């Protein structure tokens, strides 16, 4: 439990015809959420939201993000299939399978940036090009970003990792011009 001020019940106020709740979540991030046009219903929703947050803080309720990394992949692909090619999904599947194997299918929010850097270093030692390592890393980061965006994760455990330099000086195999 952290020290300092408690999170409080938030502030319920009216903007136009809507009742807005201004509150802090489990991580301390501030939110403004419209709860409807009826004050009594808004007060009921406020009580539910704050009670859920407080149960999580006290350890009485499971966090919404206690799912394994592998369980996020299929919903991610279901969404991706509506926007990208089959080949792209297939490539991501291969890359994410390697991540699950390398990390041991952890709970998604338990992944640490150090875990990503350690895997990245091991793939480089195997002789892979920096560009390949970057695409593998971006596959994982994309999955985690999407999971937070759609609400499957409460927070993104690895918000960003700097890419490896992958210019001409860092290529493993030099590209050749085609000849006649």
C-alpha positions as CSV (number, residue, x, y, z in Angstrom):
1,X,0.0,0.0,0.0
2,X,1.4,3.4,-0.9
3,X,1.7,6.3,1.5
4,X,0.1,9.7,1.0
5,X,-3.4,10.8,0.2
6,X,-6.1,8.3,-0.4
7,X,-7.7,8.2,-3.9
8,X,-11.0,9.5,-2.7
9,X,-14.5,9.1,-4.2
10,X,-13.8,11.4,-7.2
11,X,-15.9,14.4,-8.1
12,X,-19.3,14.2,-9.8
13,X,-20.3,17.3,-11.7
14,X,-22.7,18.3,-14.5
15,X,-21.5,19.5,-17.9
16,X,-24.3,20.4,-20.2
17,X,-26.9,17.6,-19.8
18,X,-24.3,14.9,-18.8
19,X,-23.0,14.0,-15.3
20,X,-19.2,13.6,-15.4
21,X,-17.0,11.7,-12.9
22,X,-13.5,12.9,-12.4
23,X,-11.5,10.2,-10.5
24,X,-8.1,8.5,-10.2
25,X,-7.8,4.8,-11.1
26,X,-5.6,2.1,-9.4
27,X,-2.4,3.5,-11.0
28,X,-3.2,7.1,-10.0
29,X,-4.1,8.1,-13.5
30,X,-6.9,10.7,-13.6
31,X,-10.0,10.0,-15.7
32,X,-13.1,12.0,-16.8
33,X,-16.0,9.8,-17.6
34,X,-19.5,10.6,-18.6
35,X,-22.0,8.6,-16.6
36,X,-25.3,9.7,-18.1
37,X,-27.9,12.4,-17.8
38,X,-29.7,11.2,-14.7
39,X,-28.0,12.3,-11.4
40,X,-29.2,9.3,-9.3
41,X,-27.9,6.8,-12.0
42,X,-24.6,8.7,-12.2
43,X,-24.2,8.5,-8.4
44,X,-24.8,4.7,-8.5
45,X,-22.2,4.2,-11.3
46,X,-19.8,6.4,-9.3
47,X,-20.2,4.2,-6.3
48,X,-19.6,1.1,-8.4
49,X,-16.5,2.5,-10.1
50,X,-14.9,3.7,-6.9
51,X,-15.8,0.5,-5.0
52,X,-14.2,-1.7,-7.8
53,X,-11.0,0.5,-7.7
54,X,-10.8,0.3,-3.9
55,X,-11.3,-3.5,-3.9
56,X,-8.4,-3.8,-6.3
57,X,-6.2,-1.5,-4.2
58,X,-7.0,-3.6,-1.1
59,X,-6.2,-6.9,-2.9
60,X,-9.8,-8.1,-2.5
61,X,-10.6,-8.3,-6.2
62,X,-8.4,-9.6,-9.0
63,X,-7.1,-7.0,-11.4
64,X,-8.6,-7.2,-14.9
65,X,-5.1,-7.8,-16.4
66,X,-4.1,-11.2,-14.9
67,X,-4.1,-13.0,-18.2
68,X,-1.3,-14.9,-19.8
69,X,0.5,-13.4,-22.8
70,X,-0.7,-16.2,-25.0
71,X,-4.4,-15.5,-24.2
72,X,-4.1,-12.0,-25.7
73,X,-2.9,-13.2,-29.1
74,X,-6.1,-14.7,-30.6
75,X,-8.3,-11.6,-29.8
76,X,-5.5,-9.5,-31.3
77,X,-5.4,-11.5,-34.5
78,X,-9.2,-11.4,-34.7
79,X,-9.0,-7.7,-34.8
80,X,-6.0,-7.5,-37.1
81,X,-7.6,-9.8,-39.7
82,X,-10.1,-7.1,-40.4
83,X,-7.4,-4.6,-41.2
84,X,-4.2,-6.3,-42.5
85,X,-3.3,-9.1,-44.9
86,X,-3.2,-12.8,-44.1
87,X,0.6,-12.9,-44.6
88,X,1.1,-10.1,-42.0
89,X,-1.0,-12.0,-39.4
90,X,1.0,-15.2,-40.2
91,X,4.3,-13.3,-39.7
92,X,3.1,-11.8,-36.4
93,X,2.0,-15.3,-35.2
94,X,5.4,-16.7,-35.8
95,X,7.1,-13.7,-34.0
96,X,4.7,-13.8,-31.0
97,X,5.1,-17.5,-30.7
98,X,8.8,-17.0,-30.2
99,X,8.1,-14.4,-27.5
100,X,5.8,-16.7,-25.6
101,X,8.4,-19.5,-25.8
102,X,11.3,-17.3,-24.8
103,X,9.5,-15.6,-21.9
104,X,7.7,-18.7,-20.7
105,X,4.1,-17.4,-21.3
106,X,4.1,-14.9,-18.3
107,X,1.2,-12.9,-17.1
108,X,1.2,-10.0,-19.6
109,X,1.6,-7.2,-17.0
110,X,4.6,-9.0,-15.4
111,X,6.7,-8.6,-18.5
112,X,9.5,-6.1,-17.8
113,X,11.6,-4.0,-20.2
114,X,14.6,-6.0,-19.0
115,X,13.0,-9.2,-20.2
116,X,12.5,-7.7,-23.7
117,X,16.1,-6.4,-23.8
118,X,17.4,-9.8,-22.6
119,X,15.5,-11.7,-25.4
120,X,16.6,-9.1,-27.9
121,X,20.3,-9.6,-27.0
122,X,19.9,-13.4,-27.2
123,X,18.4,-13.1,-30.7
124,X,21.3,-10.8,-31.8
125,X,23.8,-13.3,-30.4
126,X,22.2,-16.0,-32.6
127,X,23.3,-13.9,-35.6
128,X,20.0,-12.2,-36.6
129,X,20.1,-8.8,-38.1
130,X,19.1,-5.7,-36.1
131,X,16.1,-5.2,-38.5
132,X,14.8,-8.7,-37.7
133,X,15.2,-8.1,-34.0
134,X,13.3,-4.8,-34.3
135,X,10.4,-6.4,-36.1
136,X,10.1,-9.1,-33.4
137,X,10.2,-6.4,-30.7
138,X,7.6,-4.3,-32.5
139,X,5.3,-7.4,-32.7
140,X,5.3,-7.7,-28.9
141,X,5.0,-4.0,-28.3
142,X,2.1,-3.8,-30.7
143,X,0.2,-6.6,-29.0
144,X,0.7,-5.0,-25.6
145,X,-0.4,-1.5,-26.9
146,X,-3.5,-3.0,-28.5
147,X,-4.4,-5.0,-25.3
148,X,-4.3,-1.8,-23.2
149,X,-6.3,0.2,-25.8
150,X,-9.2,-2.3,-25.9
151,X,-9.2,-2.8,-22.2
152,X,-7.7,-6.3,-21.8
153,X,-4.8,-4.9,-19.8
154,X,-5.0,-2.2,-17.2
155,X,-1.6,-0.8,-18.2
156,X,1.1,-1.5,-20.8
157,X,4.1,-3.1,-19.0
158,X,6.5,-2.1,-21.7
159,X,5.4,1.2,-23.2
160,X,8.4,1.7,-25.3
161,X,11.8,0.2,-26.2
162,X,14.3,2.0,-28.4
163,X,14.9,0.3,-31.7
164,X,18.3,-1.0,-32.6
165,X,20.1,0.9,-35.4
166,X,19.4,-0.9,-38.6
167,X,20.9,1.4,-41.3
168,X,23.4,0.3,-44.0
169,X,26.3,0.2,-41.5
170,X,24.4,-2.3,-39.3
171,X,23.2,-4.7,-42.0
172,X,24.3,-8.3,-41.6
173,X,24.1,-9.0,-45.3
174,X,24.7,-6.2,-47.8
175,X,22.0,-5.8,-50.5
176,X,23.3,-6.2,-54.0
177,X,22.0,-4.4,-57.1
178,X,20.4,-6.7,-59.6
179,X,22.4,-7.2,-62.8
180,X,21.1,-7.8,-66.3
